[in-house]
Amino acid sequence: MADYEDFDIDRSTAQAWAEFTDRLSEVISMIDESGDLRIGTVADAGGPPPFVSFVSAADADRPREIRAEAASNANLGETFQLSPDQLAAMEKLGWSAPSAEPGGSANFWADRPQDESEEISRLAVGALRDVYGVQHPVFLAPNQLAEVLTSRPAAEVDVADLPESVVALLPGSREHLDELIDAELTDLLGHPPIRDAEGDVAIRVGSTMVFLRTATDGREIIVFASVVHDVDGRSRASEVLNDLNSEARWVKFQLIRDRVFVSLSIPARPFVPSHLRQAVRIMSDVADGIDDELASRLRGRTTFGDHDETR
């Protein structure tokens, strides 16, 4: 069985940001004067949301430089205006304040040699995560996320040999199963999936996330979400979850310590791509549809609390 009792969303999120930082550094190291990169965030309302951007500047007398910019209040909607503490945090990270002086910018800015791509990436992730409040890389705008995540070779699966999604495949190992899953999710999401160090895949679902893990023997895929944290009263919670489980189809609710998980198991030998897509859709509907109500009933909190998609 694919056990997820050891799952720690904070650890998984930290690992995802570390992986994203490394991949972004690779992309920045390859930017030339013919292209640039803008990483945006997603918002349904409230005016223009936060972003960071990167442009290459070539000079015959100096090494190639990258101009990085991060949205200032002059270019942010009302909902996303930065507080004095956040403005100070940007400068503490190493960003230069907006300036009308020659060589400055209306946004926060930083000029660095391109061979310092790791430092540029660190500045960008610091702004996105620590100041703008993006909880996880999956909450970045999908098209820009795809540009960063496809900087590395995709899983070594012969896509030409992949049959229609309703045809079963027999994975030869857990690693082979993970490759098949990555290929299917890449097609579904438009970019390679984000995996943490334990191999868990994070998928954005509205204002929350679901995760996917394979069993060590490669015979099962489990799709799960941690929907409520800091539950107040295990006995009460057990009663509520028992009632939900008696009515639920496909999914199972489980109380692990002070957290409520919802999960769905998929047999993986054989692996049927359409079953994976169905499972992701089912879990998406459940996780994004019940977390607020369940947190209220159990006097707990949702994964991200009262937040919008970028803050």
Salt bridges, closest charged atoms under 4 A:
ASP6 OD1 - ARG213 NH1 2.86
GLU19 OE2 - ARG23 NE 2.84
GLU19 OE2 - ARG152 NH1 2.97
GLU26 OE2 - ARG152 NE 2.97
GLU33 OE1 - ARG64 NH1 2.52
ASP59 OD2 - ARG62 NE 3.80
GLU69 OE2 - ARG67 NH1 3.58
ASP111 OD1 - ARG67 NE 2.37
GLU119 OE2 - ARG122 NH2 2.71
ASP130 OD1 - ARG129 NE 2.85
ASP178 OD1 - ARG195 NH2 3.71
ASP182 OD1 - ARG195 NH2 2.91
GLU184 OE2 - ARG277 NE 2.52
ASP187 OD2 - ARG277 NH2 2.44
GLU198 OE1 - ARG11 NE 3.63
ASP200 OD1 - ARG213 NE 2.61
ASP230 OD2 - ARG301 NE 2.75
ASP232 OD2 - ARG299 NE 3.25
GLU309 OE1 - ARG204 NH2 2.47
